[in-house]
Amino acid sequence: MSLTEQAIQDALKAVVDPNTGKDLVSSRGVKNIKVAGGDVSVDVELGYPAKSQIEPIRKMVIDAVKAAGAGNVSANVYQKIVSHAVQKGVKLVPGVKNIIAVASGKGGVGKSTTAVNLALALAAEGASVGILDADIYGPSQPQMLGIPDSQPETADGKKLQPIEAHGIQAMSIGFLIDPETPMVWRGPMVTQALTQLLGDTNWNELDYLVVDLPPGTGDIQLTLAQQVPVTGSVIVTTPQDIALLDARKGLKMFEKVGIPILGIVENMSIHICSKCGHEEHIFGSGGGEKMCQDYEVELLGALPLDRNIREQVDSGKPTVVAEPDGRVAAIYKGIARRIGVKIAEQAKDHSAKFPSIVIQNT
C-alpha cells in the first residue's frame, strides 16, 4: 500500500498535544507533509513556548506516522509565537508581541515573586521575554533579579535600553530613582510614569512582556488596564478568604475593560515542614479552585509556601534560575506553558496586515 498525504493526516489526528489537549491536525499545527515512497517528512508548529516539549511531541509524531506504514520519518517540531489581539482602540507596543499583566487584589500574596518566576519560566521554555515593574510606589524587580544598582543607558537620548538579567529584559522605576526615596506621587503622575516606562523602553523583539502590576484595583490599575495593550491577565492569590475577596475584585476589573483572564495562580497553597514532611494548609484550602469555578476561569497552578522561594528571590536568583530542575521550577514552567497555550488560542492580531491608506490631493 502506497502512503498518501491523507493517510499521514489521519495518523496525526490521533496525536494529542498534552499541553493543549487538542490533536495536531485540528489545532492546525501540521504543515508541509511530504511523502516519497515510504519516506515521510512533516513540520509541526506550536504556538506557545515549548522547549521542553519539542522532543516528546516529535517522538509522538514519528511513532504515529511509522504506525501508519512509513519507513523513514523526519519530523521538525518548532515553536512560532505571534501577536494576539488586545483591547479595542489600544495599539501594540513596538518590539512587543504580547503583554501579560500579573495582578492581585491585595499586597502580600507573592505577586511580584510569581511574576518574575513566570517571566523566567517562559524564557526557559524558549521565548524572548521582558518584565516591566509597574509597581511605581514599591518597585521590587531590580532586587529580585539581582540588579539593584543598574542604570539603563540610552543611545539616542529618547529611548532607554532595558537591563538584561538571567536572559530576560527588565525595566523598572527602581533603576531610575534612589531606593531610599519614597514616591510621593498622585495617580496621574504614576500613570504617566508607567506609560513612559513602557513606551520609552527599547524592547528588543519580545514574544512576551510580563507586567508586574501594583496591588489593588483603584484608579491607577483601571487607567493602566485601559491604556496598556494587554493580551491577557493572570490573577495571583492565596487560598485565604480575605485574599480571595480582593482577587475577585481584580478579576472583575479586567472583565470590565475587556482583557481576557488567562487564569489564576494560587500561591502559598500548602506548607510542607522541612523537618518532618508534615503538610499543612496554613492559609486554608480550595479557595483558588472555588474562585475558578465561580468565574469559569482556569486554575493555572498552585505553589507551595516554601522558604527557598523567598530566600532565592531575595538573593537575586529566583527559583527558576536557582533550581531550574527542581519541583517548584517545574510548577512555574507548567504554569508558563499554560499561559502560552491560552494566549495562542486567542484571536491573532491582524493590524499589521492592513495597509495604511493615505489620501493625497493630486
PyMOL commands that set and color helices and strands:
alter all, ss='L'
color gray80, all
select helices_A, chain A and resi 5-12+54-67+111-124+141-144+173-175+187-199+219-227+241-256+287-295+307-314+319-322+327-344+351-353
alter helices_A, ss='H'
color red, helices_A
select strands_A, chain A and resi 30-36+39-46+73-79+96-103+129-133+163-165+168-172+206-212+232-237+261-266+271-272+279-280+299-302
alter strands_A, ss='S'
color yellow, strands_A
deselect
rebuild
show_as cartoon
